[in-house]
Amino acid sequence: LQLTPLLDRKADRLSVNILQRVAIGRSAIMEPAIFLLDEPLSNVDAAFRAVMRTELKQLQRQFRQTMVYVTHDQLEAMTMADRIAVMDHGVLQQVGTPLEVYNDPANVFVARFIGAPGMNLLKGRPAESDRGLVVDLGPLGVTPPLPGELAAAMRGARGEVLYGFRPEQATLVQNGQGLAMPVTFVERIGARTIVHLGQGEAAVKTVFDNDVGLTIGDTAVIAPTTSSVRVFDAATGRAMRVGG
């Protein structure tokens, strides 16, 4: 834990970051069968939190012991976990690997919670077209045809659905079919840019490279990656899948 140079110091002369290392070391030296960590990095600064995420993962591999790690920070869960259990008010929502939970959220809560930003969800209704099953999004128009398995899961659905796609899984369309939406805000955060589109229930976020040429007031046409689209029952919030 890189504490050797500090062994002669009193606890009141240690920073919060170092005290957190001491607490982890105090647990590790007991050689427990299972580590239970309840938001161990919540009180440390952002830079140290990034370092400790890596170190804790390496320690877990070194100890070869199970760590149960509680966090409200979904980034910590995604970067550190072998398996994630997503809970809401004490109710288990989904268990899976980070990629399973990210790519195939079981319900609306998981879709919105996992991801930074969370999944975009637009209200619509299933509709038949000459190209296949689509979702009618009202003023935004209709979506591209849904992929085969998803279309099969939605056959016979009559009520409202939520058409979902990740902000990272949409592209700008210059000449083609997509969702035309006004740009309402642009967040440039280094290597990537988060573009806010639309308003109210028809608002989405998209993530592009930092050189994307969009400004507030522009109209952007976006096309979600077809294979990444997910659809949820608007009444129950559950993902629509083949076999239920």
N, C-alpha and C positions, 0 to 999 in steps of 0.2 A: 504493500500500500504506500510505499515511498515515505514512510514515517520515521525511518532510522535517524535522519539528521535532527529530528524534533523531539527525541525521547527525553531530553533533559528539561523540556519546557513544561511549565504549569498549564493546566487546561485553560485558565483565564487569559493566557497569552496566545491562544490558538484562534485562528479565524473560523468562521462558520463552516467554510469548505473543508478545512482540516478536521474539525470536530466530527464532520460526517464520515470521514475516512476512519477516524478512531472508533466510531460506533460500529461501523462495518467490521473492523478488525476485532473488536470485542466479541462480536457474534461469531466470527470465523474461527477464533482461537478455541472455542468450545467444541468445534467439530460437530455441529448439529447434523441430524439426518436430513432436515429440510430447513432452508432459510425462508423466513417470512418477512418481507420487506414492505412496509406500509408507507408509500410515497417518500422514499428516503432522500430524494433530490428536490423536494418542493421548496426548501428554504435556501437553496444555493443559487449563485448567479448563473446566467445563461451559458457563459463560456465554460464554467466548471461542470455544469450539467452535461454538456456535450462530451467532455473528457470522461466523466464518470460513467456515462452510458457504455462507452467502449470498455472501460476498465472492469465494470461489473460483469459484462458479458465474458470477458477474458477470465475473470476470477471463477465464474460459474463453470467454464470449461476446465479450468485448472483443478477446482475442487471436485468436479464430476458429481455434483449434488444438485438436487432440485431446488430451484428458487421460485417461490410464489411472490410475485411482485405486483402490488396494488398501485395504480396510478390513474389520475384523471387526464394525463397527457397522452393522447393517442400516438404522438410521435415517438415517445419513449416505448410504448407497447409495440409499435410497428418495427422499430429498429432493434429491440432487444429480445423479443419473445420468439420461442420456438412454436408455442401455441398461445392463442389469445382467447380468453373468456370475456365476452362483452356483457356487462350487467347494467340494468336500469332499475333503480329503486329496489334493489335486492332480487330482481327477477333475471335469470339467465336468458340472454337474447340469442347468442350464437357462440359456438366454440369452433376454432379452426386455426390453421396457420395464418400468419399475417397476410399472405397473398390471397388465401381463400376468403378471408373476411373482407379484404379490400375489393376483390374482383366479384364476389358473389354474396353481397350482404343479404342476410335472411329477411330483413324487414327495413322499414323506413328509418327507424331509430339508428340501426347500425350503419345504414347508408349515409346518414347525415353526420354521425359521430366520427366515423373512421374516414380519414383523408383530410388534407389541409390545402384548400378548402374541401368541405364535404361534397357528397354527390349532389348534382343538380336534379331537381324533381319538378316536372311540369305536369299540370293537370290536363287530362284529355280523355277521349273515348275511342275504343277500337272501331275501325272502319275498314270495309273491304274496298280495294281498288283494283284496277286492271293489272297492277304490278304485284299484288299480294296484300297481306294484312298490314295496315298502317295504324298510327294513332293520330286522331284529329285533335290538334291543339288549339282549335278555335281561331282567334285572330292571328296566331303565328303560322297557321296553315297545317299541312299534314307532314308527318315524318317520312323518311325513306322506309321502304318495306322492312318489316321485322325479320330477323333471321329465322330459319326453319323451326328450331326447337322452341324458341320463344313464341313464335306465331302459333305453334301447336298448343302450347300451354294456355294461350289466350283464346282459343276457339270457344265460342259460346259465351264469352264474357260480355255483359251488357252494361254494367255500371261504369262509373268513372275509374280511371287508372292514373297512376303517376309514372310518367315516362322519365327514366333516370339515366344520366350519363356523367362520368367523371369530368371535372374541369380540364384535366390533362388529356382527355381522350376526345377532343374536338379540334377540327381544323378550320382555318379560314377558307372560304370558297370565293373565288373571283368570278367565275362564270359557270354557274351550275346551281343545283337545287340545294337548299338549306334553310335554316331559320334566320330570317332577317330581323335584327334587334338593334335598338339604339345603344350606343356606348354611354354609360352614366358615370363611370369612374374608372381610373387607371392607376393601379398600384405597381410601381416599378421597384422591385426588391432584389436588385443585383442580377443574378443569372437568369431570372425569369420575371415575367410581368403577368399580374392577375388583372384581367379585364372584366369589369362588371357590366352586364348587359340587361336591358329591360327593367321593369319595375314591378313591385307587388308580387303577386303569385306567378307572374311571367318573368321573374328575374333569375338570371343564371350568372355563374362565374366561369371564366375560361382561363387557362394558363398557356402562355406563349413564351417564346424566346424574348430576351430583353430588348431586341431591336424591332419588335412589332410596331408597325406604323399606324397605331390607332390613337385617337384623342377623344375627349368628351364631346359628344354631339355627333360623332360619326355614326353611320349605320354599318354594322358588320353582319356578314352572312356566315354562319357557322354550320358545320356538318359533323354531328357526333359519329365516331367510329362505330359502324354497324355491329361489329362483333362484341363491343363493350357495352351496348345498351342493355339496361335492365328495366323491367316493368313491375310495378307494385299495385296491389289492390288498394284503391283509395280508401275504402271503408275499413279494412282490417290492418292495412299497412304491411301485409306479408308479401314477399316476393312471389311472382307468378312463375312456377316451374312445372315442367312435365312431371306428372305423377303427384302433383300437389306440393 
